[in-house]
Amino acid sequence: MVGMADETRKPDGGPGMAFEREIHDLEDQLRELEDLSKRTQLDISSEIDSLKAKLADKLQATYDDLSAWEQVNVARHSERPVTGDYIANVFDDFIELHGDKAFGDDPAIVTGFATLAGRRLMLVGHRKGRTTKDRLQCNFGCAHPEGYRKAMRKMRLAEKLGIPILTLINTPGAYPGIGAEERGQAAAIAENILGMFHLRTPIVVVVIGEGGSGGALGIGVGDRVLMMQYAYYSVISPEGCAAILWKDGERTPDAAEALRLTAPDLSGLGLIDDVITEPLGGAHRDPEIAYANFRETIARHFDELSAVPIDELVRDRRAKFREVASIEGRFPVIA
């Protein structure tokens, strides 16, 4: 694989999500039994099978009843597949392209040519990094204006070459530093949003983890907008919302619920077009299933879009986002 950044999956332990405490206890018991079976050659297969069934039931019950805040925690899980993992495990090849030809190369945005199911495309995605060093280098997926300008340059190259565009969103928001503002952060995001409405090539957008604020929208305009099942997509983080509205961090779970940021909520509101199913317990528990579902869903949507005349495609894309205004009044009043 040529030019791929080192962001592949390196399990380093997930965050301590309180709602998974009983699940982790069962997993620890299962590992102990399996280790005992290997060390002693004891036939405890029935106990192991019974514990596996109990674990599956507990996972199902827990994930069938997740709150919005709990889903946000799943979306942020440290072992959850990130853009580099999808590059390594979904695409047949990848050639990275660098720079905005104006200021520099922002590592928080990765761009390049990729091949999916025999189709050549331009991949644009937020890069969070996997190790602490990589995350710091990528600002935890918070892009600078040069990152958004790099993204637009590569998307215009895709239009020129007549290949479709796939964007992967995974960011808590655009980088909020003074330098980013001085270099035109707001303008760069706004220019990308406007520019993506005019691109004469199919665009599929996928929120794979966090979809935060304008940082997500900077690469978020497409003919199809999809979400992984346990991703979230919001105008603001739940913590930020709670701080602004109530000045009380304890109300973060209330903010998450009110923001309607989960895939089922956004699908019901018509803000996304499809939800990519994750394995039971989230993509980090069985990445291979997540990759297979991702690959099949993306290929299907590109197949459908390839049959649409380009003038109609661009017209429908603009109409799609104009209709967002029609959801006014569907949200609950936040008390």
N, C-alpha and C positions, 0 to 999 in steps of 0.2 A: 504494500500500500504506500503510495508516494505522497510525501508532504503532510502526513497526518500528524496533528498535534497530539502530545501525550496527555490525553484526558480519559483514557480507558479506565474501566471499572477496577478499583482496588479496594475491596471491602475493608473498612477500618472501624466498623461498629457504628450502629445507628444511634440516634438520639434516644434518650429515655422517655418514650411516649407512655404516659401514665396508663392510658387505656389498653396498652398491650402488656401490662405487667403479668397478668395470668397466662397470656400466650407465651411470654418468655419463660415463665416457670415450667410450662409444659414442654417447651423446646429443650430446656436444660435437662429435664427428666428423661426425655427421649434420647438425647445425646449420651447421657450416662448409661442408659440401658443398652444402647447400641455399642458403646465402648466396652461395657461389661461382657456382652455377647462375644465380641471379637477377642478379648483378652482371655476369657475362660472357656470358650467353646460351649457355654451353656445354651440349651435350647429354650430361649425365652421369647421366641417369635410371637407367641400369642399375646404376651404382655406388650410387646413392641407394637403389634398391629392394633391392639386395643387403645394404646396411647396415641398412635397416629390418628385413629378415628376420632378420639376425643379432641385432639388438637385441631383437626379439620373442622369439627363442629364448632369449636370455640372461635376459630378464625371466621367462619361463616357468620355466626351470630354477632360477632364484634363488628365486622365490616359491613354487615347489612344495616347497622344502626349507628354509623358514624355521624357525629355532629359536623357542622361546617368547619369549626376550629380544628377538630381532629383530622379532617381531610387536609387542611392546610399543613398540619404537622407531617402527614404522609408525603405531601408534595415536596417538603423540605428535607426528607430523610437523607442522611449523609451517604447511604448506599444506593440511593435511587439512580437509575441510569441517566446520564447527562449526555449532552450533544456528542462528545467524543466517543461515548459507548455506542451510540447509534451509528456514528460514522464507521466504527470498527466492525460492527456486527450486522448491519442491515444493508450497507451499500457494497457493491462489487469492487469499486475502487474510488479513490478520492485524491484529487490534486488541489492543494490549498493555494489560494491567491491572496496576496497581501496588499495592504496599504490603501490610502485614500488619495494619493498623488497630490496632497496638499500639506499635511502636517506629519502623519506617521501611521504606524500600524497598531491598532488597538487590539490587544489579545482577548478582550471580552467579547468580540465578535469574530467568528470564524466564517470564512467564505471559500468556496471552491467548486470545481466540477466533480460530480459524483454520478454513479450509475445505479439505478434501481430497477430491477426486473427488466433489464435490457434497455431501459430508457435513460438517455443522458439528460442531466438536469443541473441547475445551479443551486447549490445548497448554501443557505445563509442561516446562521444560528448563534444564539448566545452561548458563550463558553464560560462555565463556572470554575472549571478545574476540579481535580480530585483530591490532591494532597493540599495541606495547609499552604505550602509555598506557592503552588499553582493557583490556589484560590486568591491569595493576596495579589499575585501578578495579574490576575484577571478581574480584580476588584469584585470578586464573588458574582460575576456575571453582570455587573453594572457598567454599561458601556459609556464611553466618552463620545463627543460629537464626531471625532474622526472615525469611530467605529460605525456610526450610522451612515457617514459619507462613504466609507468603504463599501458598506452593504449596498447602497444605492448605485455606486459605480459598477459593482458586479452584477446587480440585477439589470442594469441597462445593457451590460455586455451580453447577458442571457437573451434579452429582447433582440439585440442585434444579430445574435447567432441563431435565433429561432428555437431556443430550448426553454422548457418550463422552469419555474422557480419553486423551491421548497424552503420554507423558513421554519426554524425550530425555536420557539420562545421558551426561555427559562431564566427569568431575571426578577429580582425584587423591585427593580426600577432602574432608570438611568442614573449614572453617577452624579451625585449632587454637589461635587466640589466646586470651588471658586474657579479653578482653571477651566473646567468643563463649561461653566457658564460664560466665562470670558471668550471661549472659542465658539460659542453659539450653539449650546446644547438644545435649547428650545427650537431654534430655527432649523437645526439639522433634523430633528424628529418631525417637525411640521413639513419640511420639504420631502422627507421620505414618505409620509402619509399621502401627500398630494401626488408625488411621483408614482407611487404604486397604483393609484387609480388609473393612470394613463398607460401603464406598461402593456404592450400588445403581445402578451404571452401568458399562458395559464399560470396561476399562482395558488399554491396550497400552503396554508399556515397551520402549524400544529403547536399547541401549548403542551410541552412535555413535563413541566414541573410548575414553577412559579410563573405567573403572568401578571407582572406588576406595573400598573400605571402607564405613562407615556413611554417608558422604556420598552414595554412590550409592544405598544402600538407602532413604534418606529419601524418594526418589521412585520406588522400584524394585519396589513390590508391584503385580502386575497379573495379569490373566487370561491374557495371553500376554507372555512375556519374550523379546525378540529381541536379536540382536547383529549389527552389521555384521561382515563376514568378518574384518577385521584389527583389530577392537577387542579390548580385554581387560577382564575382570571379575574382581575379586579382593578378598579380605578385607583385603589390605594390599599396598602397592607392593612390587615385588621388592627395591628398595633398602632399604626398611624391614625386610623379612623377613630379608635378609642381615645387616643391622646387629644385629637382635635375636638371631638364632640363632647367628651365627658371629662377630659383631663384625668383619666383613671385607667391605668393599665389593667386593672382587674376586670374591666369590661371588654377586653379583647375578644373573648368568645361570643359576646353579644354582638360586637361589631361584625365578626365573621358571619354570623347568622343573617344579620340585616343586609349585608353587602350582596347576598345571593351570588356568591363567587364559585360555587361548585359546578361541575359539568352538568348534572341533571337540572339545576336551576337555570343555567344559561341556555341549555337546550330548550327548556320550556319557554323561555323568553324569546327564542328565535335568534339569539346572538351567536350561537355556534351551529354548525351544520351536521356534525357527527361526533360521537364519542368512541374512542378506541378502547376496547375492553382490556383491562389489566388482569393478571392472575390474582387469585384469592390472596388477600393480604398485601397487595401492592406490587408494582413492577420490580422492586428490589428483592422480593422473595423468589421470583423465578423470571429473571430477565429474558431468557430465551423465548418464553411464551409472549412476553411484551413485545419483543422484536418481531416475532412472526406476525402478531396481530397488527403491528405498526406497518410492516411491509405490505401485507395484503390490503389494508385499508387505503394506504397512500396510493398504491398502484391502481386500485379500483377508481379512486377519485380522478387521477390523472387520465385514465382511460376514458372516463365520462367527459372530462373537460376537453380532451383532444378532438371530440366529435362536434364541438360547438364552434361555429364560425367566429373569428377573432373579433369582429365588430360587435357581434351579439355578446360575446364574453365580456368585453370591456363595458358595454352598456349595462349588462346585468350586475357586474361588480359594483358599479356606481349606485345602481338602484338598491342593491342589497344593503349598503351602508346608509343610504338615505332613509331606509325604512326603520333604522334603529330608533329614530325619533318616535315611532309609533308605539314604543313600549312605555312611554311616559304614563305614569299613573299606576303601573302594575307593581311597583315596589311598595313595601309597607312603610308607613311613617315611623321614623326612628325616634323613640321617646328618650 
